[in-house]
Amino acid sequence: MAKLALQSVELGAVELGAGEQWGGAAARVTHAELRDRQRLAALPVLAALDELGRLTRAEVPMMCALVKTRLKVQRAECARRERLDPFLTRPQALALLALRRPVDERLREDICRWTPGRIAGDWTGYARESRAAQGALHDLLHAEQRWLATQA
């Protein structure tokens, strides 16, 4: 299920790249409003990443809590993109897709690789790789902010 959530994030971006969502909403949003929308939409993702970070810095947590938190991060990221992407122009959407694709691929690979059984068998390895993936998502959010700042 987690794998499907991340795939839908990437597919959503691809659909945006080939779809008809541009124009209406994008034409009504200023660059400052778009930056504010991105910043506000990122807040739940950052909160979920903080929660996951606390879990991965601790001793082995309850697997149920870890799975729920991983799903929370994915859902928050999907929701963030749903709140931002409809307001992008086609060139903006394609540029953000280029920023997002490497992170999306890494996260999807990590989710497929780190099943609950593998996590239980190698907590230290999972925690290390999870923190790296969390950092990559943080970096993506900052890269999007920096890129949107150049769009004024």
Backbone bond lengths (Angstrom), bond angles and torsions (degrees), N, CA, C in turn:
res aa  C-N    CA-C-N  psi(-1)  N-CA   C-N-CA  omega(-1)  CA-C   N-CA-C  phi
1 M - - - 1.445 - - 1.524 110.91 -
2 A 1.328 117.86 -41.47 1.451 121.31 179.08 1.523 110.47 -62.18
3 K 1.310 116.91 -39.62 1.461 121.16 179.22 1.526 110.27 -59.94
4 L 1.310 116.95 -41.78 1.460 120.77 -179.69 1.514 111.58 -64.48
5 A 1.327 117.56 -36.70 1.461 120.25 -179.36 1.523 110.61 -62.99
6 L 1.319 117.01 -44.68 1.457 118.80 -179.99 1.516 111.34 -70.81
7 Q 1.309 117.78 -35.00 1.453 118.85 177.19 1.518 109.97 -63.47
8 S 1.327 117.37 -36.81 1.459 118.59 -179.42 1.517 110.91 -68.12
9 V 1.329 118.02 -28.13 1.458 120.12 175.19 1.522 109.36 -61.65
10 E 1.330 116.25 -50.37 1.456 119.27 -178.35 1.528 110.66 -67.20
11 L 1.313 117.69 -42.73 1.457 120.11 179.47 1.516 110.90 -63.07
12 G 1.327 116.83 -35.77 1.459 119.51 176.68 1.514 110.63 -60.16
13 A 1.324 117.02 -42.37 1.454 120.89 178.84 1.525 110.52 -66.44
14 V 1.322 116.69 -39.25 1.462 119.82 178.87 1.524 109.72 -66.08
15 E 1.329 116.89 -43.45 1.457 119.59 178.36 1.521 110.47 -61.03
16 L 1.320 116.10 -39.43 1.450 119.81 177.41 1.522 110.03 -62.02
17 G 1.330 116.07 -36.93 1.455 120.32 179.53 1.520 112.21 -67.78
18 A 1.307 117.58 -28.53 1.457 119.65 -175.85 1.525 112.27 -111.84
19 G 1.315 116.65 -4.50 1.461 120.18 -171.96 1.509 114.14 -93.20
20 E 1.318 113.71 -161.63 1.451 120.38 -175.87 1.511 111.31 -117.49
21 Q 1.333 118.08 26.18 1.455 119.98 -176.95 1.527 112.51 -78.56
22 W 1.326 118.27 -13.04 1.450 119.55 -177.34 1.502 110.98 -77.36
23 G 1.307 113.79 159.87 1.446 118.80 174.60 1.502 111.14 111.25
24 G 1.322 116.53 -90.96 1.455 121.96 -172.47 1.518 114.69 -48.20
25 A 1.318 117.33 -68.72 1.461 120.99 -176.58 1.525 110.76 -66.39
26 A 1.315 118.22 -41.47 1.459 121.57 -177.61 1.523 110.76 -63.98
27 A 1.320 117.17 -35.07 1.454 120.65 -177.87 1.526 112.16 -70.60
28 R 1.321 117.21 -20.25 1.459 120.68 -176.11 1.527 114.01 -96.92
29 V 1.320 119.00 1.25 1.458 122.36 -174.32 1.522 109.96 -113.45
30 T 1.338 115.91 129.76 1.463 119.74 175.52 1.521 109.17 -78.55
31 H 1.318 116.21 166.53 1.464 120.57 178.41 1.522 110.81 -62.75
32 A 1.329 116.66 -38.91 1.471 119.94 178.99 1.529 110.50 -65.30
33 E 1.320 117.16 -40.77 1.468 120.16 177.65 1.519 111.29 -65.08
34 L 1.323 117.16 -37.23 1.461 121.10 178.64 1.530 110.34 -65.41
35 R 1.329 117.48 -42.83 1.468 120.70 177.50 1.525 110.46 -63.10
36 D 1.337 116.76 -42.70 1.473 120.18 178.14 1.522 110.65 -63.73
37 R 1.309 117.13 -41.85 1.469 121.77 178.62 1.525 109.77 -60.65
38 Q 1.332 117.84 -43.46 1.461 121.05 179.55 1.523 110.29 -64.65
39 R 1.326 116.94 -44.71 1.468 121.11 -178.64 1.524 110.83 -62.26
40 L 1.315 117.49 -47.13 1.469 120.88 -179.16 1.527 111.99 -67.99
41 A 1.318 116.28 -38.58 1.466 119.70 179.84 1.524 111.54 -67.78
42 A 1.332 117.03 -24.03 1.466 120.78 -179.80 1.531 112.26 -78.02
43 L 1.312 118.93 -19.20 1.467 120.75 -175.07 1.530 113.82 -57.40
44 P 1.342 120.23 -46.83 1.471 118.72 177.38 1.533 113.02 -64.26
45 V 1.321 117.26 -32.04 1.467 120.35 177.65 1.525 108.78 -66.14
46 L 1.322 116.79 -45.46 1.457 120.58 179.85 1.530 111.22 -62.69
47 A 1.324 116.89 -39.37 1.470 120.16 177.84 1.524 110.59 -63.94
48 A 1.321 117.12 -43.60 1.465 120.25 179.30 1.529 110.70 -66.74
49 L 1.325 117.72 -37.83 1.467 120.88 176.81 1.527 111.05 -64.57
50 D 1.322 116.63 -38.48 1.474 119.77 176.64 1.521 110.70 -61.90
51 E 1.330 116.08 -42.69 1.463 120.48 178.40 1.525 111.19 -62.71
52 L 1.330 116.33 -44.43 1.465 120.18 177.99 1.530 110.55 -65.14
53 G 1.316 116.56 -37.66 1.456 120.77 177.78 1.519 112.19 -61.81
54 R 1.332 116.64 -41.43 1.470 120.11 176.88 1.527 110.43 -61.89
55 L 1.312 116.94 -42.18 1.467 120.04 179.87 1.526 111.68 -65.30
56 T 1.318 117.07 -40.50 1.471 119.14 -175.77 1.527 112.70 -80.08
57 R 1.317 118.04 -11.41 1.463 120.62 174.68 1.522 111.84 -92.27
58 A 1.318 116.83 -7.97 1.461 121.53 -176.78 1.525 110.65 -97.12
59 E 1.315 114.44 179.13 1.462 119.50 171.31 1.525 107.48 -63.78
60 V 1.298 117.37 173.12 1.461 121.58 -177.75 1.532 109.42 -54.12
61 P 1.341 117.40 117.16 1.464 120.19 179.84 1.528 110.75 -81.81
62 M 1.303 115.54 174.93 1.459 120.40 171.72 1.531 107.03 -62.80
63 M 1.309 116.77 131.05 1.465 121.16 -176.63 1.530 110.95 -59.27
64 C 1.317 116.88 -37.25 1.464 120.72 179.79 1.533 110.55 -59.60
65 A 1.330 117.24 -43.80 1.464 121.20 179.62 1.529 110.47 -64.15
66 L 1.318 116.51 -40.26 1.453 120.66 -179.29 1.530 110.97 -66.35
67 V 1.320 116.73 -45.57 1.465 120.44 179.91 1.529 110.16 -62.57
68 K 1.324 117.34 -43.32 1.466 120.58 179.07 1.523 111.47 -62.36
69 T 1.324 116.22 -39.22 1.457 119.55 -178.62 1.521 111.10 -71.44
70 R 1.311 117.93 -39.44 1.470 120.56 175.50 1.525 110.14 -59.31
71 L 1.318 116.41 -43.33 1.458 120.74 178.79 1.535 110.74 -66.01
72 K 1.321 116.36 -36.50 1.470 120.38 178.25 1.528 110.60 -62.15
73 V 1.324 117.01 -41.59 1.467 120.64 177.85 1.530 109.70 -61.65
74 Q 1.312 117.13 -47.18 1.465 121.00 -178.57 1.524 111.70 -62.61
75 R 1.322 116.15 -44.65 1.467 119.14 -179.65 1.522 111.44 -65.94
76 A 1.326 116.58 -39.20 1.466 119.82 178.82 1.525 110.34 -64.31
77 E 1.326 117.23 -39.61 1.467 120.56 179.29 1.530 110.46 -67.95
78 C 1.313 117.82 -40.65 1.476 120.48 176.01 1.526 110.20 -61.31
79 A 1.318 117.01 -46.04 1.467 121.28 -179.77 1.528 110.99 -63.44
80 R 1.331 116.62 -38.52 1.467 120.81 179.27 1.523 109.70 -60.19
81 R 1.309 115.81 -46.08 1.462 119.29 -179.06 1.525 111.39 -67.96
82 E 1.311 117.23 -35.41 1.464 120.42 177.50 1.528 111.16 -64.88
83 R 1.335 117.45 -31.95 1.465 121.16 178.72 1.524 112.42 -79.87
84 L 1.322 117.38 -23.14 1.459 120.78 -176.52 1.527 113.07 -100.28
85 D 1.305 117.51 -47.84 1.466 121.77 -169.30 1.527 115.76 -57.69
86 P 1.331 120.25 -38.38 1.470 117.99 -179.66 1.529 113.65 -63.04
87 F 1.327 117.51 -15.66 1.458 121.16 -177.52 1.526 112.76 -97.74
88 L 1.319 116.20 4.21 1.459 121.01 -179.99 1.515 110.72 -90.16
89 T 1.308 114.75 146.57 1.467 119.01 169.95 1.529 107.35 -76.99
90 R 1.294 116.48 167.41 1.475 119.89 179.12 1.529 111.69 -56.97
91 P 1.341 119.58 -49.26 1.469 118.89 179.13 1.541 112.58 -61.81
92 Q 1.324 117.28 -37.83 1.465 120.03 177.32 1.523 110.75 -63.95
93 A 1.319 116.34 -44.73 1.466 120.30 -179.17 1.523 110.99 -61.91
94 L 1.323 116.74 -41.51 1.462 120.06 179.76 1.527 111.35 -67.44
95 A 1.329 116.93 -37.56 1.468 120.17 178.23 1.529 110.73 -66.81
96 L 1.324 117.08 -42.25 1.461 119.35 178.79 1.525 111.07 -69.38
97 L 1.306 117.32 -33.67 1.459 120.24 175.72 1.532 110.26 -60.18
98 A 1.328 116.62 -40.60 1.467 120.51 177.94 1.525 111.03 -64.10
99 L 1.333 117.82 -37.10 1.469 120.91 176.24 1.529 111.07 -68.48
100 R 1.316 115.96 -40.30 1.468 121.36 -172.72 1.527 113.98 -77.68
101 R 1.301 116.86 -34.34 1.468 120.17 -170.48 1.536 113.68 -53.13
102 P 1.341 120.44 -48.85 1.474 118.48 -179.65 1.533 113.04 -61.90
103 V 1.319 116.76 -37.45 1.464 120.11 179.08 1.522 109.91 -69.49
104 D 1.322 116.92 -42.68 1.465 120.73 178.07 1.521 111.04 -58.59
105 E 1.326 116.10 -44.55 1.463 120.11 -179.60 1.523 111.08 -63.67
106 R 1.320 116.28 -42.88 1.467 119.71 179.61 1.520 110.94 -63.38
107 L 1.329 117.13 -46.25 1.457 120.18 -178.85 1.525 111.16 -63.97
108 R 1.317 116.67 -40.97 1.463 120.24 179.04 1.538 110.06 -62.55
109 E 1.319 117.04 -43.46 1.467 120.75 178.03 1.527 111.30 -62.83
110 D 1.331 116.60 -42.01 1.465 120.36 179.31 1.524 111.30 -63.09
111 I 1.318 116.58 -41.25 1.464 119.99 -179.19 1.524 110.29 -65.55
112 C 1.323 116.13 -42.11 1.474 119.67 178.77 1.526 111.22 -66.65
113 R 1.303 116.61 -40.29 1.459 121.28 -177.23 1.519 112.35 -72.37
114 W 1.334 116.20 -43.35 1.462 120.06 -173.30 1.523 111.22 -96.76
115 T 1.306 114.53 77.19 1.463 121.09 173.65 1.533 108.15 -72.93
116 P 1.313 117.98 162.82 1.472 118.35 177.50 1.533 113.01 -54.63
117 G 1.335 117.65 -37.55 1.462 119.86 178.49 1.524 112.69 -64.69
118 R 1.311 116.71 -42.66 1.473 120.28 178.26 1.514 110.73 -67.91
119 I 1.331 117.05 -37.33 1.466 119.89 177.84 1.525 109.40 -61.26
120 A 1.330 116.25 -46.67 1.474 120.24 -179.70 1.519 110.99 -61.85
121 G 1.328 117.90 -33.75 1.456 121.60 -178.95 1.524 114.16 -79.01
122 D 1.332 117.48 -22.11 1.464 120.85 -178.08 1.524 109.56 -146.29
123 W 1.309 115.92 67.43 1.468 120.73 -177.36 1.522 110.92 -58.89
124 T 1.308 117.85 -44.30 1.466 121.17 -177.25 1.530 110.89 -61.43
125 G 1.322 117.06 -44.83 1.458 120.61 178.07 1.516 111.87 -63.89
126 Y 1.325 115.96 -44.07 1.470 119.06 178.90 1.523 110.70 -62.55
127 A 1.327 116.57 -47.15 1.468 120.47 -176.99 1.526 110.23 -58.90
128 R 1.322 117.02 -42.88 1.465 121.53 179.39 1.534 110.45 -62.44
129 E 1.327 117.05 -49.83 1.467 120.22 -178.76 1.525 112.07 -68.51
130 S 1.322 116.94 -34.11 1.462 120.08 178.17 1.524 110.38 -65.23
131 R 1.323 116.68 -42.72 1.466 119.30 178.56 1.528 110.83 -62.96
132 A 1.330 117.16 -36.90 1.468 120.49 176.71 1.541 110.31 -65.20
133 A 1.319 116.81 -42.60 1.472 120.71 178.60 1.528 110.69 -66.07
134 Q 1.330 116.57 -38.30 1.465 119.98 176.50 1.530 109.89 -61.25
135 G 1.329 115.29 -42.31 1.468 119.81 177.53 1.519 111.70 -61.93
136 A 1.333 116.62 -39.00 1.465 120.43 178.66 1.525 110.74 -63.69
137 L 1.326 117.77 -39.17 1.463 120.26 178.60 1.534 110.58 -70.07
138 H 1.326 117.36 -39.81 1.474 120.46 173.36 1.530 109.94 -57.70
139 D 1.326 115.99 -47.33 1.460 120.66 -179.73 1.527 111.18 -60.91
140 L 1.321 117.07 -39.12 1.462 120.62 177.75 1.523 110.97 -61.39
141 L 1.321 116.83 -45.55 1.471 120.07 179.87 1.524 110.40 -59.83
142 H 1.321 116.92 -42.83 1.468 120.37 178.80 1.526 111.39 -68.60
143 A 1.321 117.46 -38.20 1.469 120.71 178.09 1.530 110.33 -63.74
144 E 1.329 116.77 -40.29 1.467 119.52 176.81 1.522 110.44 -62.72
145 Q 1.333 116.47 -43.61 1.480 119.45 178.79 1.517 110.74 -60.44
146 R 1.330 116.75 -46.47 1.463 119.97 -179.97 1.536 110.66 -62.44
147 W 1.331 116.86 -42.33 1.444 120.05 -179.21 1.527 110.50 -65.24
148 L 1.318 116.92 -44.44 1.470 119.38 179.37 1.519 111.40 -63.49
149 A 1.329 117.81 -30.72 1.463 120.97 177.56 1.522 111.45 -65.34
150 T 1.329 117.50 -25.00 1.464 120.50 179.33 1.527 111.50 -81.95
151 Q 1.307 117.84 -6.25 1.462 121.97 -174.20 1.518 113.33 -89.56
152 A 1.323 117.89 3.70 1.467 121.01 -177.29 1.507 112.91 -68.71
